[in-house]
């Protein structure tokens, strides 16, 4: 299916059948994409200088598009050049850890009769679409616009499982914060999730603008038949962004709840310490009074003076404790 593990070239012929281009056949792409009702899809993983030469020779890519491809780290966008269009998008890559994620950068070059996808990591969206294209070339790629839609749709759908995992974890952390106790671990996780949601928002907001540009038919790739599909793509991106904003609000609310719980716990401790201070202060007051060196203190000459002072101290302590228990300070 490929002339190297990094290149995959599939062509849907006018009769709807599939052709796989390998090795020297890649030099025929320029002639194939000029054929009417034919779609050529070239996928490149981790491009090198030979790949850049192939893209220049067979697709005549604009020098600015190639410059972005070399530099990478582009924001999601749509660039239009003569007879070709460049779309930059990001997809969620598989990760063994539950909450952490990595975003893969995709550069898509489209024009009359062709689509080129370039990426630097294994792409679930590309892999899924290649399997579907191989099984049903006439249905998946009746046109370049349809092929582009299927690829972008797979990219957007990859965000939903990640958002579901983040939502479940936020609910768990929210319950832990409300229950109180040691919330330092929960607080660290909440801050990590908040930073992750901010990163998603930074990527998805311009990616929605890309879908909106396609929906407005700024590019000739979208015809009347494909318009409802791009409307669905835009709706999915709006749902993803709404979910990200909702989860950011939930994280902010949970952080505020954590601050409120911490303040309430501190207030409870301060009330107990204040009550304990009063309980200890009363017998100290009595001991201080009887410790004054005056000659004519009536109780000093009485045999019951010392036991009386002790009983009085114990009585005021018990009374104050009962009072604070009644006020629920203890």
C-alpha positions as CSV (number, residue, x, y, z in Angstrom):
1,X,0.0,0.0,0.0
2,X,3.0,2.3,0.5
3,X,6.4,2.8,-1.0
4,X,7.7,3.6,2.4
5,X,6.2,3.5,5.9
6,X,6.0,7.3,5.8
7,X,4.1,7.7,2.5
8,X,0.6,6.5,1.5
9,X,-0.9,7.5,-1.8
10,X,-4.5,6.5,-2.7
11,X,-6.3,7.4,-5.9
12,X,-10.0,7.1,-6.6
13,X,-10.4,6.5,-10.3
14,X,-13.3,8.0,-12.3
15,X,-15.1,4.6,-12.2
16,X,-15.0,4.6,-8.4
17,X,-12.2,2.0,-8.0
18,X,-9.1,2.4,-5.9
19,X,-5.6,2.6,-7.1
20,X,-2.5,2.5,-4.8
21,X,0.5,4.5,-6.0
22,X,3.9,3.2,-5.0
23,X,7.5,4.0,-5.7
24,X,8.0,5.5,-9.2
25,X,4.2,5.7,-9.7
26,X,4.2,8.8,-7.4
27,X,5.7,10.7,-10.3
28,X,2.4,10.3,-12.0
29,X,0.4,12.3,-9.4
30,X,0.7,15.5,-11.4
31,X,-1.0,13.8,-14.4
32,X,-3.5,11.9,-12.4
33,X,-4.9,14.9,-10.5
34,X,-5.5,16.6,-13.7
35,X,-7.9,13.9,-14.8
36,X,-11.5,14.8,-14.3
37,X,-13.5,13.1,-11.5
38,X,-10.4,11.6,-10.0
39,X,-9.3,12.2,-6.4
40,X,-5.7,11.6,-5.3
41,X,-4.8,11.5,-1.6
42,X,-1.2,11.6,-0.5
43,X,-0.3,11.2,3.2
44,X,3.2,11.8,4.5
45,X,4.5,11.1,8.0
46,X,7.5,13.1,9.2
47,X,8.5,14.7,5.9
48,X,12.1,15.0,4.8
49,X,13.8,16.8,2.0
50,X,12.7,14.2,-0.5
51,X,9.1,14.7,0.5
52,X,9.4,18.5,0.1
53,X,10.9,17.9,-3.3
54,X,8.0,15.6,-4.2
55,X,5.4,18.1,-3.0
56,X,7.0,20.9,-5.0
57,X,7.3,18.8,-8.1
58,X,4.0,17.1,-8.2
59,X,1.7,19.7,-6.5
60,X,3.6,22.9,-7.0
61,X,3.0,24.0,-3.4
62,X,3.5,27.6,-2.6
63,X,6.8,28.5,-1.0
64,X,5.1,30.1,2.0
65,X,3.1,26.9,2.6
66,X,6.3,24.9,2.5
67,X,7.9,27.3,4.9
68,X,5.1,26.8,7.4
69,X,5.5,23.1,6.9
70,X,9.2,23.2,7.8
71,X,8.7,25.4,10.8
72,X,5.6,23.6,12.2
73,X,3.9,24.9,15.4
74,X,1.4,26.8,13.3
75,X,-2.0,27.9,14.7
76,X,-5.1,26.4,13.2
77,X,-5.8,28.5,10.0
78,X,-6.8,28.5,6.4
79,X,-4.4,30.0,3.9
80,X,-5.3,30.4,0.2
81,X,-2.8,30.5,-2.6
82,X,-3.3,30.3,-6.4
83,X,-5.1,27.1,-7.2
84,X,-4.4,25.6,-3.7
85,X,-5.5,25.9,-0.1
86,X,-3.7,25.1,3.2
87,X,-5.5,24.1,6.3
88,X,-3.8,23.6,9.7
89,X,-5.6,21.6,12.3
90,X,-4.8,19.7,15.5
91,X,-6.1,16.4,16.7
92,X,-6.0,14.5,20.1
93,X,-3.4,11.8,20.1
94,X,-3.8,8.5,22.1
95,X,-2.2,8.7,25.6
96,X,-1.8,5.9,28.1
97,X,-2.5,8.2,31.0
98,X,-6.1,9.0,31.7
99,X,-6.2,12.8,31.8
100,X,-3.0,14.0,30.0
101,X,-3.2,14.4,26.3
102,X,-1.0,15.4,23.4
103,X,-2.1,17.3,20.3
104,X,-0.9,16.3,16.8
105,X,-0.4,19.0,14.1
106,X,-1.9,18.3,10.7
107,X,-1.2,20.3,7.5
108,X,-3.7,19.7,4.8
109,X,-3.1,20.9,1.2
110,X,-6.0,20.8,-1.2
111,X,-6.6,21.7,-4.7
112,X,-8.3,20.5,-7.9
113,X,-8.4,16.7,-7.7
114,X,-6.0,16.2,-4.7
115,X,-5.5,16.3,-1.0
116,X,-2.2,16.1,0.8
117,X,-2.0,15.4,4.5
118,X,1.3,15.9,6.5
119,X,1.8,15.0,10.1
120,X,4.7,14.2,12.5
121,X,3.1,11.5,14.8
122,X,0.8,8.6,14.2
123,X,-2.6,10.0,13.5
124,X,-5.8,8.1,14.5
125,X,-7.9,10.3,12.1
126,X,-5.6,9.5,9.2
127,X,-5.4,5.8,10.0
128,X,-9.2,5.5,10.3
129,X,-9.8,7.5,7.1
130,X,-7.3,5.4,5.1
131,X,-9.1,2.2,6.2
132,X,-12.4,3.6,5.1
133,X,-11.0,5.0,1.8
134,X,-9.5,1.6,1.0
135,X,-12.8,-0.2,1.7
136,X,-15.2,2.3,0.1
137,X,-13.3,4.8,-2.1
138,X,-16.3,5.9,-4.1
139,X,-18.3,6.7,-1.0
140,X,-15.6,8.3,1.1
141,X,-14.0,10.3,-1.6
142,X,-16.4,11.3,-4.3
143,X,-14.7,14.7,-4.3
144,X,-11.8,16.4,-2.6
145,X,-14.3,18.4,-0.4
146,X,-15.9,15.1,0.8
147,X,-12.5,13.6,1.6
148,X,-11.5,16.8,3.5
149,X,-14.8,16.7,5.5
150,X,-14.3,13.1,6.5
151,X,-10.8,13.9,7.7
152,X,-11.7,17.0,9.7
153,X,-14.8,15.2,11.1
154,X,-12.5,12.4,12.4
155,X,-10.2,15.0,14.0
156,X,-13.1,16.8,15.8
157,X,-14.7,13.6,17.0
158,X,-11.4,12.7,18.7
159,X,-12.0,15.5,21.2
160,X,-15.2,14.1,22.7
161,X,-13.7,11.1,24.6
162,X,-11.1,13.4,26.1
163,X,-13.8,15.9,27.3
164,X,-15.8,13.0,28.8
165,X,-12.7,11.9,30.8
166,X,-12.1,15.4,32.0
167,X,-15.8,15.8,33.0
168,X,-15.8,12.6,35.0
169,X,-12.6,13.6,36.8
170,X,-13.9,17.1,37.6
171,X,-17.0,15.6,39.2
172,X,-14.8,13.3,41.3
173,X,-12.6,16.2,42.4
174,X,-15.6,18.4,43.2
175,X,-17.0,15.7,45.5
176,X,-13.6,15.3,47.2
177,X,-13.4,19.1,47.8
178,X,-17.0,19.3,49.2
179,X,-16.3,16.4,51.5
180,X,-13.3,18.3,53.0
181,X,-10.2,16.8,54.4
182,X,-6.9,17.0,52.7
183,X,-7.6,18.6,49.3
184,X,-4.0,19.4,48.3
185,X,-3.9,16.6,45.7
186,X,-7.3,17.5,44.3
187,X,-6.2,21.2,44.1
188,X,-3.1,20.2,42.1
189,X,-5.2,18.1,39.7
190,X,-7.7,20.9,39.3
191,X,-5.0,23.3,38.3
192,X,-3.6,20.8,35.8
193,X,-7.1,20.4,34.3
194,X,-7.6,24.1,34.2
195,X,-4.3,24.5,32.3
196,X,-5.3,21.7,29.9
197,X,-8.7,23.3,29.2
198,X,-7.0,26.6,28.5
199,X,-4.7,24.8,26.0
200,X,-7.8,23.2,24.3
201,X,-9.5,26.6,24.1
202,X,-6.5,28.1,22.5
203,X,-6.5,25.5,19.8
204,X,-10.2,24.9,19.3
205,X,-11.2,28.6,18.9
206,X,-9.2,29.2,15.7
207,X,-10.1,25.7,14.5
208,X,-13.8,26.7,14.7
209,X,-12.9,29.7,12.6
210,X,-11.5,27.3,10.0
211,X,-14.7,25.3,9.9
212,X,-16.7,28.6,9.7
213,X,-14.6,29.7,6.7
214,X,-15.3,26.4,5.0
215,X,-19.0,26.7,5.8
216,X,-19.1,30.2,4.3
217,X,-17.8,28.6,1.2
218,X,-14.7,30.8,1.1
219,X,-13.0,27.9,-0.5
220,X,-14.3,26.3,-3.8
221,X,-13.9,22.8,-2.2
222,X,-17.4,23.0,-0.6
223,X,-20.2,22.5,-3.1
224,X,-24.0,22.5,-2.4
225,X,-24.0,18.7,-1.7
226,X,-21.2,19.1,0.9
227,X,-22.6,22.1,2.6
228,X,-24.8,20.2,5.2
229,X,-21.8,18.1,6.2
230,X,-19.6,21.1,6.9
231,X,-22.5,22.6,8.8
232,X,-22.5,19.4,11.0
233,X,-18.7,19.8,11.3
234,X,-19.1,23.3,12.5
235,X,-21.8,22.3,15.0
236,X,-19.5,19.6,16.4
237,X,-16.8,22.2,17.0
238,X,-19.2,24.5,18.7
239,X,-20.3,21.7,21.0
240,X,-16.7,20.9,21.8
241,X,-16.0,24.6,22.6
242,X,-19.1,24.9,24.7
243,X,-18.1,21.9,26.7
244,X,-14.6,23.3,27.2
245,X,-16.0,26.6,28.4
246,X,-18.5,24.8,30.7
247,X,-15.7,22.6,32.2
248,X,-13.6,25.7,32.8
249,X,-16.5,27.3,34.7
250,X,-16.9,24.0,36.7
251,X,-13.1,24.0,37.6
252,X,-13.3,27.7,38.6
253,X,-16.4,26.9,40.7
254,X,-14.7,23.9,42.3
255,X,-11.6,26.0,43.1
256,X,-13.8,28.6,44.7
257,X,-15.6,25.8,46.7
258,X,-12.2,24.6,47.8
259,X,-11.3,28.1,49.1
260,X,-14.6,28.3,50.9
261,X,-14.2,24.9,52.5
262,X,-10.7,25.8,53.6
263,X,-11.9,29.1,55.1
264,X,-14.8,27.3,56.9
265,X,-12.4,24.8,58.3
266,X,-10.1,27.6,59.5
267,X,-13.0,29.4,61.1
268,X,-14.0,26.2,62.9
269,X,-10.4,25.8,64.2
270,X,-10.3,29.4,65.3
271,X,-13.6,29.1,67.2
272,X,-12.3,26.0,69.0
273,X,-9.1,27.7,69.9
274,X,-11.0,30.8,71.1
275,X,-13.3,28.6,73.2
276,X,-10.3,26.8,74.7
277,X,-8.7,30.1,75.5
278,X,-11.7,31.2,77.4
279,X,-12.0,27.9,79.3
280,X,-8.3,28.2,80.4
281,X,-8.6,32.0,81.1
282,X,-11.3,31.7,83.8
283,X,-9.3,29.5,86.2
284,X,-6.2,31.6,85.5
285,X,-8.3,34.6,86.5
286,X,-9.3,33.0,89.8
287,X,-5.7,31.8,90.5
288,X,-4.5,35.3,89.8
289,X,-6.9,36.8,92.3
290,X,-6.0,34.4,95.0
291,X,-2.4,34.8,94.3
292,X,-2.4,38.5,95.2
293,X,-0.4,39.2,98.4
294,X,-3.0,41.1,100.5
295,X,-3.2,40.4,104.3
296,X,-7.0,40.7,104.7
297,X,-8.3,38.2,102.1
298,X,-11.1,36.3,104.0
299,X,-10.5,32.9,102.4
300,X,-6.8,32.8,103.3
301,X,-7.6,32.2,107.0
302,X,-10.2,29.5,106.3
303,X,-9.3,25.8,106.1
304,X,-11.7,25.3,103.1
305,X,-10.1,28.2,101.1
306,X,-7.8,26.1,98.9
307,X,-10.4,23.3,98.1
308,X,-13.0,26.1,97.5
309,X,-10.7,27.8,94.9
310,X,-10.1,24.5,93.1
311,X,-13.8,23.6,93.0
312,X,-14.5,27.1,91.8
313,X,-11.9,26.8,89.0
314,X,-13.3,23.4,88.0
315,X,-16.9,24.7,88.1
316,X,-16.3,27.7,85.9
317,X,-14.3,25.5,83.4
318,X,-17.1,22.9,83.2
319,X,-19.7,25.6,82.9
320,X,-17.9,27.4,80.1
321,X,-17.4,24.0,78.3
322,X,-21.1,23.3,78.6
323,X,-21.9,26.7,77.3
324,X,-19.7,26.4,74.3
325,X,-21.0,22.9,73.5
326,X,-24.5,24.3,73.6
327,X,-23.4,27.0,71.1
328,X,-21.7,24.2,69.1
329,X,-18.2,25.8,69.3
330,X,-16.8,22.4,70.5
